[in-house]
Amino acid sequence: MALKNSDHKPVSAIFDVGVKVVDKKSYCKAFEGIVRSLDKMENASIPSVTLSKREFLFKDVKYLQLQVESFTISNGPVPCQFEFISKPNEDAYCKPWLIAKPSKGFLMPDSEVVIALELCVNKSTATALNSGEEKLEDILVLHLDRGKDYFLSVSGNYLPSCFGCPIQTLCYMKEPIREMLPEAIRELTLMPLLTDDAFWEEKPLDVPKELWMMVDLLCRSACHQEGLFQQPGLRPEFEQIRDWLDTGTLDVLGIL
């Protein structure tokens, strides 16, 4: 309807106007349906995996003896990128004696990957484990990009070894370390460097018995060994020598 000017001024007028009114009940129903649809689409795009195992126990771990536990990550219908991440206030995703292989990767829909958890105690970690300052305990956090986190528990027991012990500590050990109580090993490992041996009840050995045992064996059985110290030893022989020094019980005649 067009508006026109006129010199005739009406006394009264009636207009019919159409106005759009929102039906709140229908509006809320439609809104809730759209939200549910969007939530369903969003949830369908969130990565989700299944782990074959979440708890790992390493038994009787020895110095420089590798132990491996494995588990499988099975992916769902959404492509997934995974990675082990560090926990708050920590620099690495795991303790120095542990490593995950692979520690990160990408999974296509409905695919899977096997993760190997390798545990090995070396000279940098053995001392703290001998003394009890550290334990074979850790929690790994497996993070999914745009997804949730999964937590894996790792634990185990370490068999004390003369490897990783300070020379001073070995001089005070009169018996094989594997036969000593954990409290005694801890006390000797953590003792300060002393100039006065009167602080201790027993006089220390002049030379650690482990060094004496190895030198004595070499003098008696390996003086004429060709190429001695010119090539690395074999892993099985090292393990035999390590167990012999730690327990005092081993027939080493088969080594040389």
N, C-alpha and C positions, 0 to 999 in steps of 0.2 A: 504494500500500500504506500503510495507516495503522499508526501506532506505538501499541501498547497496553502498558500496564503489567501485569506478572504476577509472582507470587511464585515461579514456576518459573523457575529460572535455567538456561539451556541451557549445556551444556558446550562446544558448538561450533555454528557456523552458516555457511551458504553463501548468498551474495547474488549475484544477476545484475544488473549495472548497465550501462546503455547510455550511452556517452560519444561526443560528436561529435568527430571528428578531422579536421583540415584536411589535404587532399591538396595538398602543396606544389607538386607538378608542375602539377596542374590550376589551382591558385590563381595561379601565376606566368603561366600561359598566358592565363587570363582577365584578369589585371591588364594584361598587355602589350596585349591586344586593346582594352581600354578606353582606355589611354593613346594608342594609335594613332588610335582614333576621335576622341578629344578634340583631338589634334594636327591631324587633318584638318579638323575643324570650325573650329579656331582659325585655321589657315592660310587657310581659305576666306574668313574674315572680314577678313583683312589687305588693305588697299588696295594696289593695284599699278597703275602707269601705264607708258606707253611714250612716250619723247620722240623726236620726229622728228630732232632735232639737239642735239648737246651741245658743240660747239666753234664759236666765232664769231670771225671775223676782220674788223676794220674797217680798210680801206685808205685811206691818204692823207687822214686826218681834218684838216679845216681849222677855224679859229676860227669859232664860231657857225654852223657848217654841220651840220645834223642828219643823222645816218645811222641807219638802222633795219635790224635783222636780226630775223627772226621764226622761231618754231618752234611745233610743235603738241604739246600734252599730250593723249594718248588714254587714257581711263580704262578699267579692266577691269570685272568684274561687281559690284564693291563700291562704294557711294557713297564719295566721296573729298573731303577738304578739304585744299587745298594752300596753301603760303605760302613766300615767300623769306625765310629767316632770316639773322640776322647771324652771322658767324664769331666764335670766342672772342676776347675783348679788342677787339672792334670794336662801334661803336654802330649802324651802318647795315648793311643787307644788301648794299650795293654801294658803289663809289666815287662821289664826288659828280658825276662827269661821265656817269654811267650811271643809267638807270632802267628798271624792268620794268613793263609795262602789260598786264594787271593784275598786281599783285604778290602777290595772294592771291585765293582763290575756292573754289567748291564745284562738284564734278562729279557728276552723276548716273551710274548704271551705263551703261557703253558709250557715254558722250558724250565730247566733246573741246572744247578751247579753244585759241585761237591767242594766244601771248604775244609781244609786241613788245618788243625790247630797243632802247631809244633812247639814242644816244650824242651828246652835245653839249658842246663845250668852251666855257666862258664866261670872263668876266673873273676869276672867283674860282679857276679851275683852270688858266688858261693859263700863268701865270708859272712854276709848278712843272714843267709839261710843257715849256716853252721851255728851262728850265735843265737838264732831264734828271733833276731830283730825283724826279719821278714819271714813270711810264710807263703807257701804255694797256694795263694788265694787271689782271685780276681773276678771282676764282673765285666764282661764285654757288652758294648752297646752296638747293636746292628741297626743302622738307620736307613729308612727308605725315603728317597726323594719324593716329596708330596705325600708321604705316608707316615705310618707310625714307627716307633722304635721297638725292638725286641731285645730282651736282656738274657745273656748267657752266663751261667755260673761255672767257674773253673776252680778246681781245688786239687790238692794232692799232698803227699808226704815226701820229704826229702831225706835221704840217708846221708848223715854227716860224712864228710871226707876230709882227709888231711890236705887235699888240694883246696886252696883258698884260705887255709889257716896261716896266720902270721908265723914267721920263724920262731919268735919268742914263745908263742902259744905251743908250738910243737915241742919245744924244749921242756915244757912243763908237763907234757903228756907222757906218762910212764907206761900206758897201755894203749892198744889200738883204739882209735877214736870211736869206732862203731860199738865198742864195749863200754863206753863212758855214758854217764847220765847226762841228759840234755842240760841240766842246771850247771854241771861241772864244765861242760863245753862252753856254755855261755859266759861263765865267770872268767875262764881262761882267755877266751877270744876278746872279751871287752876290757881286760885288765890294761892299765896304762903301762907305758914303757918305764921300767924301774932301773935304777942304778944300784939299789940295795936289795939283794935277794933275801935279806933277813925278814922282809915283810911276809914271805911265804914260808909255810911250815917245811916244805921239802926243797932241797937244792935242785935247781934245774939241770938238765943234761947239758953237756958242753956242745953237743951236736944233736939235732933232732934224730930220733931213732929211725925215722923213715929215710933220711938221707944216708945214714950209716948202713941200713939194710940194702939199699940200692947199690952203694959203692962197694960194699962187701961182696955182694953177688957178682958184680962186674969183675972185681979183682979175682974171684975164685973161678969164674966160669966163662968170662968173655974177653980176657986180656988178648987172646990170639984171634979174636973175631975180626975178619977182614972187613974194612970199610966201616968200622964202628963209628957212630956219630956223623957219618957222611951222608946218610939218607934217612928219611923219616921212618919211624916205626909203623908197624901195622896196627890197625884199630883193635882187633881181637887181643893182641898182646898188651896193648895199653890197658884195656879193660881188665885183663888178668892181673897186671901189676897194681892197678888202682885198688882192686878188691883185696889183693894180698896186703898192701900197706894199710888199708882201712880196717881189715879184720884180723890180720896176722895169721890167716889160715889159707894157704894155697900152695900147691905143688908147682913151684916155678921152674922145675927142671925141664918141663916141656917147652918153656919159652925160649931158652937159649940153646 
